[in-house]
Amino acid sequence: MTKSEINYKNLLTERERDLEDRNEELEAQHEELTAAVEAMIKKNDHLEKALEELHTRNNEIEQIVYRSSHDLKSPITSLDGLLMLMETDQDNLNDYLLRAKMASRNMKHILQMMVLYSNSLVSDLSVESISVDDLWQQVNKELQEIEDYNTVKISLDKNKNEFSGDVARLKMVLFNLIKNGIDFKNKSNARIEVRFNFRSECLKIQVSDNGVGIPDYLQTDIFKMFFRGSNYSKGSGLGLYLSKRAVELMKGKINVVSSENIGTTITVELPLKK
């Protein structure tokens, strides 16, 4: 092989190496670009989901405000009428005052529920330590404002007391499930049994009543916004819907088992927070 041929071969080898190096560099840049694009797609998907969730929550809050303002009209109208009667009929003043207090208490409860529901939708998850007994006392304090509270025997059973969880959302869920049992109570010997069953990684809450029950064809609808199943319904139709949303925000699940004229059991399963 001549010197010229050797030089040409060496030059060709160097060019091949240079091309290999550039190819490797291009492949590395391509991988980096692909990773960057994938990361941007993930961020975009996350942003779209966040925007969708924000839109859903804003819509829910608008619905809560709308329904609450609608529910407030009745006690406000009643209070206006009672004030007029107080001015013209002094003989029945005590009766009017009692009714006015009831209307005022009803308005206060509606406003409290509006704030509670709105906070449940917009606030971040908050894990704190609490006992079942403390949670139970707080919920019962709110339940005492409900009509017919004293006509139902409510019992609590638990296999553990201290735990950690989102206290505000747990209170809201428990309040609504028990209130649902009160609203749809049996006319006589009404009972509601609440069970806290702690497992290794799960908290199972069951609220069982011996009330009127839910027909099979309605059981898939009770967690829908503004759903009111019968003339027994006294609330805004938001309680069970927002309870389901709160349970989902806590990464849990909720289901119902019911039979007409026998009763209803609503079960909530939540992952335990450490």
C-alpha positions as CSV (number, residue, x, y, z in Angstrom):
1,M,0.0,0.0,0.0
2,T,1.4,3.4,-1.0
3,K,1.9,6.2,1.4
4,S,-0.9,8.2,-0.3
5,E,-3.3,5.3,0.1
6,I,-2.3,5.0,3.8
7,N,-2.9,8.7,4.4
8,Y,-6.3,8.4,2.6
9,K,-7.3,5.4,4.8
10,N,-6.2,7.2,7.9
11,L,-8.2,10.3,6.9
12,L,-11.2,8.1,6.1
13,T,-11.0,6.5,9.5
14,E,-10.8,9.8,11.3
15,R,-13.9,11.0,9.3
16,E,-15.7,7.9,10.3
17,R,-14.8,8.4,14.0
18,D,-15.9,12.0,13.7
19,L,-19.2,11.0,12.2
20,E,-19.7,8.4,15.0
21,D,-18.9,11.0,17.6
22,R,-21.3,13.5,16.0
23,N,-24.0,10.8,15.7
24,E,-23.6,9.9,19.3
25,E,-23.9,13.6,20.2
26,L,-27.0,13.9,18.1
27,E,-28.5,10.8,19.7
28,A,-27.8,12.2,23.1
29,Q,-29.3,15.6,22.2
30,H,-32.3,13.7,20.7
31,E,-32.8,11.8,23.9
32,E,-32.5,15.0,26.0
33,L,-35.0,16.7,23.7
34,T,-37.4,13.7,23.8
35,A,-37.2,13.7,27.6
36,A,-37.8,17.5,27.7
37,V,-40.8,17.1,25.4
38,E,-42.2,14.3,27.5
39,A,-41.7,16.3,30.7
40,M,-43.5,19.3,29.0
41,I,-46.4,16.9,28.0
42,K,-46.7,15.6,31.6
43,K,-46.6,19.2,33.0
44,N,-49.2,20.2,30.4
45,D,-51.4,17.2,31.3
46,H,-51.0,18.0,35.0
47,L,-51.9,21.7,34.3
48,E,-55.0,20.7,32.3
49,K,-56.1,18.4,35.1
50,A,-55.5,21.1,37.7
51,L,-57.5,23.6,35.6
52,E,-60.3,21.1,35.1
53,E,-60.4,20.4,38.9
54,L,-60.4,24.2,39.5
55,H,-63.2,24.7,37.1
56,T,-65.2,21.9,38.8
57,R,-64.6,23.3,42.2
58,N,-65.5,26.8,41.1
59,N,-68.7,25.5,39.6
60,E,-69.5,23.6,42.8
61,I,-69.0,26.7,44.9
62,E,-71.2,28.7,42.6
63,Q,-73.9,26.0,43.0
64,I,-73.5,26.0,46.8
65,V,-73.9,29.8,47.0
66,Y,-76.9,29.7,44.7
67,R,-78.6,26.9,46.6
68,S,-77.8,28.5,50.0
69,S,-79.1,31.9,49.0
70,H,-82.3,30.1,47.7
71,D,-82.6,28.2,51.0
72,L,-82.1,31.5,53.0
73,K,-85.1,33.1,51.4
74,S,-87.6,31.0,53.4
75,P,-86.4,31.8,56.9
76,I,-85.8,35.5,56.0
77,T,-89.3,35.8,54.6
78,S,-90.6,34.1,57.7
79,L,-88.6,36.4,60.0
80,D,-89.9,39.5,58.1
81,G,-93.5,38.3,58.5
82,L,-93.0,37.6,62.2
83,L,-91.5,41.0,62.9
84,M,-94.6,42.6,61.3
85,L,-96.9,40.5,63.4
86,M,-94.9,41.5,66.6
87,E,-95.7,45.1,65.8
88,T,-99.5,44.6,65.4
89,D,-100.3,41.6,67.7
90,Q,-98.8,42.0,71.2
91,D,-100.9,39.2,72.6
92,N,-99.0,36.5,70.9
93,L,-95.6,38.1,71.2
94,N,-93.9,35.1,73.0
95,D,-95.1,32.7,70.3
96,Y,-93.7,35.0,67.6
97,L,-90.4,35.4,69.4
98,L,-90.0,31.6,69.6
99,R,-90.7,31.2,65.9
100,A,-88.3,34.1,65.1
101,K,-85.6,32.3,67.1
102,M,-86.2,29.1,65.1
103,A,-85.9,31.1,61.8
104,S,-82.7,32.7,63.0
105,R,-81.2,29.4,64.0
106,N,-82.2,27.9,60.6
107,M,-80.4,30.8,58.8
108,K,-77.3,30.3,61.0
109,H,-77.2,26.6,60.2
110,I,-77.5,27.3,56.4
111,L,-74.7,29.8,56.5
112,Q,-72.5,27.4,58.6
113,M,-73.1,24.6,56.1
114,M,-72.3,26.9,53.2
115,V,-68.9,27.9,54.8
116,L,-68.2,24.2,55.7
117,Y,-69.0,22.9,52.2
118,S,-67.0,25.6,50.5
119,N,-64.0,25.1,52.7
120,S,-64.1,21.4,52.1
121,L,-63.8,21.9,48.3
122,V,-61.1,24.6,48.3
123,S,-58.8,23.8,51.2
124,D,-55.8,21.5,51.0
125,L,-55.8,18.2,52.8
126,S,-54.8,18.7,56.4
127,V,-53.7,15.7,58.5
128,E,-53.8,16.1,62.3
129,S,-54.1,13.9,65.3
130,I,-57.6,13.5,66.9
131,S,-59.5,11.0,68.9
132,V,-62.8,9.4,67.8
133,D,-64.4,10.7,71.1
134,D,-63.4,14.3,70.3
135,L,-64.6,14.0,66.7
136,W,-67.9,12.5,68.0
137,Q,-68.4,15.4,70.4
138,Q,-67.8,18.0,67.8
139,V,-70.2,16.4,65.3
140,N,-72.9,15.9,67.9
141,K,-72.7,19.6,68.8
142,E,-73.6,20.5,65.2
143,L,-76.3,17.7,65.0
144,Q,-78.1,19.1,68.1
145,E,-79.2,22.1,65.9
146,I,-81.2,19.7,63.6
147,E,-84.9,19.2,64.0
148,D,-85.7,15.7,65.3
149,Y,-82.2,15.1,66.7
150,N,-83.7,14.1,70.1
151,T,-86.1,11.6,68.5
152,V,-83.3,9.3,67.3
153,K,-81.1,7.0,69.4
154,I,-77.6,7.5,68.1
155,S,-74.8,5.1,69.2
156,L,-71.1,4.9,68.6
157,D,-68.8,1.9,68.4
158,K,-65.0,1.9,67.9
159,N,-62.1,-0.5,68.1
160,K,-59.5,2.4,68.5
161,N,-59.6,6.0,69.6
162,E,-56.5,8.0,68.6
163,F,-55.8,8.4,64.8
164,S,-54.7,11.0,62.3
165,G,-56.8,12.4,59.4
166,D,-58.4,15.5,57.8
167,V,-60.6,16.5,60.8
168,A,-62.6,19.2,59.0
169,R,-63.6,16.9,56.2
170,L,-64.2,13.9,58.5
171,K,-66.6,16.1,60.6
172,M,-68.5,17.2,57.5
173,V,-68.8,13.7,56.1
174,L,-69.9,12.2,59.5
175,F,-72.4,15.1,60.1
176,N,-74.1,14.6,56.7
177,L,-74.3,10.8,56.9
178,I,-75.9,11.0,60.4
179,K,-78.2,13.8,59.3
180,N,-79.3,11.7,56.4
181,G,-80.3,9.0,58.8
182,I,-82.2,11.5,61.0
183,D,-84.0,13.0,57.9
184,F,-85.1,9.5,56.7
185,K,-85.7,8.0,60.2
186,N,-88.3,5.4,61.1
187,K,-91.3,7.0,62.7
188,S,-90.9,4.9,65.9
189,N,-87.8,3.4,67.6
190,A,-85.5,5.3,65.2
191,R,-81.8,4.2,65.6
192,I,-78.5,5.2,64.0
193,E,-75.4,3.2,64.7
194,V,-72.0,4.6,63.9
195,R,-68.9,2.3,63.7
196,F,-65.3,3.2,63.5
197,N,-63.3,0.1,62.4
198,F,-59.6,0.6,62.3
199,R,-57.5,-1.8,60.2
200,S,-53.8,-1.9,59.5
201,E,-53.9,0.7,56.7
202,C,-57.6,1.6,56.5
203,L,-60.3,3.3,58.5
204,K,-63.8,2.0,57.8
205,I,-66.7,4.1,59.0
206,Q,-70.2,2.7,58.8
207,V,-73.4,4.7,59.5
208,S,-76.4,2.4,59.7
209,D,-80.0,3.3,60.3
210,N,-83.4,1.5,60.5
211,G,-85.2,4.2,58.5
212,V,-87.4,4.2,55.4
213,G,-84.6,2.9,53.1
214,I,-83.8,3.8,49.5
215,P,-85.5,2.2,46.5
216,D,-83.1,0.3,44.3
217,Y,-83.7,2.6,41.3
218,L,-82.6,5.6,43.3
219,Q,-79.4,4.2,45.0
220,T,-77.2,5.3,42.1
221,D,-78.5,8.9,42.3
222,I,-78.2,9.8,46.0
223,F,-74.6,11.2,45.6
224,K,-75.6,13.5,42.8
225,M,-75.7,17.3,43.4
226,F,-79.1,18.6,44.5
227,F,-80.6,15.1,44.5
228,R,-83.6,14.8,46.8
229,G,-85.1,11.3,46.8
230,S,-88.5,11.9,48.4
231,N,-90.8,14.2,50.4
232,Y,-88.7,13.2,53.5
233,S,-85.8,15.2,52.2
234,K,-85.3,18.4,54.2
235,G,-81.8,19.6,53.1
236,S,-80.4,21.3,50.1
237,G,-79.5,18.1,48.3
238,L,-75.8,18.8,48.7
239,G,-74.9,16.8,51.8
240,L,-74.2,13.4,50.3
241,Y,-72.8,14.8,47.1
242,L,-70.2,16.9,49.0
243,S,-69.5,14.0,51.3
244,K,-68.6,11.9,48.4
245,R,-66.4,14.6,47.0
246,A,-64.7,15.0,50.4
247,V,-64.1,11.2,50.6
248,E,-62.6,11.3,47.1
249,L,-60.3,14.2,48.0
250,M,-59.1,12.1,51.0
251,K,-58.3,9.2,48.5
252,G,-61.1,7.1,49.9
253,K,-64.3,5.5,48.6
254,I,-68.0,5.5,49.7
255,N,-70.9,3.2,49.0
256,V,-74.4,2.6,50.1
257,V,-76.5,-0.6,50.8
258,S,-80.2,-0.1,51.5
259,S,-83.5,-1.8,51.6
260,E,-86.9,-0.1,51.7
261,N,-88.6,-0.1,55.1
262,I,-85.5,-1.9,56.6
263,G,-82.8,0.7,56.6
264,T,-79.6,2.0,55.0
265,T,-75.9,1.5,55.6
266,I,-73.4,4.0,54.1
267,T,-69.7,2.8,54.3
268,V,-66.7,5.1,54.0
269,E,-63.2,3.6,53.6
270,L,-60.2,5.9,54.0
271,P,-56.5,5.2,53.9
272,L,-55.0,5.9,57.4
273,K,-52.4,8.7,57.5
274,K,-49.3,8.2,59.5
